[in-house]
Amino acid sequence: MSEPAGDLTADFWTVAEPLLEQDGVTRSTMMGLPCLRRDGAFFAACDRRTGDLLVKLPEARVTGLVATGAALPFAPAGRRFRQWAAVPARLAGTWPELLGEAHTYAGG
């Protein structure tokens, strides 16, 4: 996936587009970041500074992704969010699957 100059969120929205067709999924913002909600619950966002995908998953899944190098801890301002993983843009090939997992997790 290529990134248009100055718009690090373009790839996020491209991958997110099919989810926006699902019932209850909407665009929103979270901490000033573009994000997706399912029935009001945040489940994915894009870090505008880095282009990283941010996904909300069970803590054990996030720990596993970080341990294998498939994601980084999401720690804005130094505070780690244990249920959120930051998946670098260089691993964008994994984004559709992780977005699907986050969507399912948000559904309870």
Secondary structure as UniProt FT lines:
FT   TURN            5..6
FT   TURN            8..9
FT   HELIX           10..16
FT   HELIX           17..21
FT   TURN            23..24
FT   STRAND          25..30
FT   TURN            31..32
FT   STRAND          33..38
FT   TURN            39..40
FT   STRAND          41..46
FT   TURN            48..50
FT   STRAND          53..56
FT   HELIX           59..68
FT   STRAND          72..73
FT   HELIX           76..78
FT   TURN            82..83
FT   STRAND          84..87
FT   HELIX           89..94
FT   HELIX           95..106
//
